[in-house]
Amino acid sequence: MKIGVLALQGDFAEHISMLQRLGVETVQVRLPAQIEGLDGLIIPGGESTTIGKLAVAYGLMEPLRQFGERKSIWGTCAGAIFLSNDIHRDQPLLGLMDIIVARNAFGRQVDSFEIDLDIPALQQIAPESGAYHAVFIRAPLIEAVHGRAEALSQLPDGRIVAARQGHLLATSFHPELTGDDRFHRYFLKLVAGERMAD
Ligand code: GLN
């Protein structure tokens, strides 16, 4: 299995270390040709405006959209923003997921927080494994899922912070910043399922 990590800006290195720890072959993606032959792609956290501008400049928008039509993509934080099709403002988006996202919905950098979440989907990865410790850094909120998207995890007050749409995944938080690899393994399972269906 070969997984690409979009390496234009943001914390792509942390995703790569997590994937390497799981024994997966990784590719840093900066140019369209590097998407060829990948089984799945992760779009890291960072600044979605910067990631979008660079993706336009490097001719990556259309190749990424086409990839996401067929293959698994997981966006964490800024990556989740970039995957969505509505963020109430104008900036380059892949528009692959039916999620409405509000950027910086929890406030400024100093309002970043960590919280234990209940994520039922992770039971498939590690039954009985308990709460998932999630790190939110100037995070976006998934205001609503519609169309083909479904919520995967909510804060105690019901606000959505993770969503799935078939082989596409979006999380407001940063699973690459803790030692807990369950979310990465969940993504690899999505990727593997798709290859089995090929
Ligand atoms: N605030 C950033 C944005 O709007 C996302 C922050 C992050 O990825 N940690 O793009």
Residues whose N, C-alpha, C, O or C-beta is under 5 A from the ligand:
A	BS01	LIG	G45 G46 E47 S48 T49 T76 C77 A78 R103 N104 I137 R138
